Amino acid sequence: MTTESRVQLSPEDRAELESWVAGRNTPQKLVWRARIVLMWADSAGITKIVQATGKTKRTAYRWRDRHVERGIEGLRRDASRPGRKKPLDAATIERVVHISLHEKPPAGTHWSARKLARAVGLSHTSVQRIWAAHGLKPHLTKTFKLSNDRQFTEKVQDIDGRANAIEKY
C-alpha cells in the first residue's frame, strides 16, 4: 500500500466514476469501488469511507492503491487469481497403482490411503480417487494364510465341531 492518503482525479476520471455511482445498470462492485476512490479524492478519512461503504479498511486501501497504480482500468477488473490445480498426470497415477498392487509398506500388511499418500507425495484424497477409479481395495486381500500355531487344528475343530475340517500341513 502506498502512504499517499489523497487520490488525484482528472475531471474526466471523476465524471466517469460519478456516472458509475449514478448509473442504474452499473454492477454494484464497480459502484462501491468508485465511491471509495471518490471519497479518497475528496479527502475523506478512512473511518468515514468504511462507514459510508460498509467495506473494511483493507478493502478501502486496496482499491485506493489499485486506482493509483492502474487508474480507472484497475477498478474495472478484478486481479487475476490462481487457477484450478492441474489433474494428476498418467505417470503419477500409474505409480500409485503399481505401488498399491506390488509393494507393501514398511512394517505393514497393506497400504492405507494416508500411508501411500505420504510415500508418493500426494493428498490422501487423491490416492482414494485413484483407487476408486481402478477398483482397488488394498485392505481386502485375496489370499488366505494358515496359522503357524501347532494347536490350530484342534482349536478350529473345537470351535467348528467337525473333526476333519482342516487338513494338517
C-alpha positions in Angstrom: 0.0 0.0 0.0 1.1 3.5 -0.6 1.4 6.1 2.1 -0.4 8.7 0.0 -3.8 9.3 1.5 -5.2 11.5 -1.2 -6.1 10.4 -4.6 -5.7 12.9 -7.6 -8.5 12.6 -10.1 -8.7 14.2 -13.5 -12.1 15.8 -14.4 -12.7 13.0 -16.9 -12.0 10.3 -14.4 -14.2 12.0 -11.8 -17.0 12.3 -14.3 -16.7 8.6 -15.2 -16.6 7.4 -11.6 -19.6 9.6 -10.7 -21.5 8.1 -13.7 -20.8 4.7 -12.3 -22.2 5.6 -8.9 -25.3 7.2 -10.5 -25.8 4.6 -13.2 -28.8 2.2 -12.6 -27.2 -0.7 -14.6 -23.7 -0.4 -13.2 -22.6 -3.6 -11.3 -22.5 -3.0 -7.6 -18.9 -3.9 -7.2 -18.0 -1.0 -9.6 -20.3 1.3 -7.7 -18.6 0.8 -4.3 -15.2 0.8 -5.8 -15.9 4.2 -7.4 -17.4 5.5 -4.2 -14.2 4.5 -2.3 -12.0 6.3 -4.8 -14.2 9.4 -4.9 -14.2 9.6 -1.2 -10.4 9.3 -1.1 -10.2 12.1 -3.7 -12.4 14.3 -1.5 -10.0 13.8 1.4 -12.4 11.7 3.4 -10.8 9.8 6.3 -10.6 6.0 6.4 -13.3 5.8 9.1 -15.7 7.8 7.1 -15.1 5.7 4.0 -15.6 2.4 5.9 -18.8 3.7 7.4 -20.2 5.0 4.1 -19.4 1.9 2.0 -19.8 -0.8 4.6 -16.4 -2.3 3.5 -13.3 -2.9 5.5 -10.2 -0.7 5.9 -8.2 -3.2 3.9 -10.7 -3.1 1.1 -10.7 0.7 1.0 -6.9 0.8 0.9 -6.8 -1.9 -1.7 -9.0 -0.1 -4.2 -7.3 3.3 -3.5 -3.9 1.7 -4.2 -5.3 -0.1 -7.3 -6.5 3.2 -8.7 -3.2 4.9 -8.0 -1.3 2.1 -9.8 -3.6 1.3 -12.7 -6.2 4.1 -13.0 -9.8 3.6 -13.9 -9.0 0.3 -15.7 -7.6 -1.1 -12.4 -11.1 -0.6 -10.9 -12.9 -2.3 -13.7 -11.2 -5.7 -13.5 -10.5 -7.9 -10.5 -7.0 -9.1 -10.0 -6.2 -12.5 -11.5 -6.3 -15.4 -9.2 -4.6 -18.7 -9.4 -6.5 -21.3 -11.5 -7.6 -24.8 -10.7 -5.0 -27.4 -9.8 -3.9 -29.4 -12.8 -5.1 -33.0 -12.8 -2.7 -35.8 -12.0 -0.5 -37.0 -14.8 -0.7 -40.6 -16.1 2.8 -41.4 -14.7 1.8 -40.5 -11.1 -1.5 -42.5 -11.4 0.4 -45.5 -12.7 3.0 -45.2 -9.9 0.2 -45.2 -7.3 -1.5 -48.2 -8.8 1.8 -50.1 -9.2 2.8 -49.4 -5.6 -0.7 -50.4 -4.3 -0.6 -53.7 -6.2 3.0 -54.8 -6.0 4.6 -53.3 -2.9 4.0 -53.4 0.8 4.5 -50.6 3.2 7.3 -50.8 5.7 6.1 -52.6 8.8 2.6 -53.2 7.4 0.5 -55.7 5.6 -1.3 -53.3 3.2 -1.3 -49.6 2.2 -3.7 -47.2 3.8 -4.6 -44.1 1.7 -2.7 -41.8 4.1 0.5 -44.0 4.2 0.6 -44.3 0.5 -0.1 -40.6 0.1 2.9 -39.7 2.3 5.1 -42.2 0.4 4.1 -40.8 -3.0 3.7 -37.1 -2.1 0.0 -36.7 -2.8 -3.0 -36.0 -0.7 -4.9 -39.0 0.7 -8.0 -37.9 -1.2 -6.0 -38.2 -4.5 -5.0 -41.7 -3.6 -8.6 -42.6 -2.7 -9.8 -41.2 -6.1 -7.2 -43.3 -7.9 -8.1 -46.4 -6.0 -11.8 -45.9 -6.7 -11.2 -45.3 -10.4 -9.2 -48.5 -10.7 -11.4 -50.6 -8.4 -8.5 -51.1 -5.9 -9.2 -52.1 -2.3 -5.8 -52.8 -0.7 -7.3 -53.6 2.6 -9.1 -56.6 1.1 -6.7 -59.4 0.5 -7.4 -62.3 -1.9 -5.1 -64.7 -0.1 -5.5 -66.9 2.9 -2.8 -67.5 5.4 -2.9 -70.5 7.6 -1.8 -70.0 11.2 1.6 -71.3 12.4 0.0 -72.3 15.7 0.7 -76.0 16.5 -2.7 -76.4 18.1 -4.5 -74.6 15.3 -6.3 -77.7 14.0 -7.5 -78.7 17.4 -8.7 -75.2 18.1 -10.7 -75.0 14.9 -12.2 -78.4 15.4 -13.2 -77.4 18.9 -14.9 -74.2 17.6 -16.3 -75.8 14.4 -17.2 -79.2 15.8 -16.1 -81.0 12.7 -13.2 -83.5 13.1 -11.9 -83.3 9.5 -12.5 -79.7 8.8 -8.8 -78.8 8.2 -6.0 -81.0 6.9 -2.7 -80.7 8.7 0.1 -79.2 6.7 
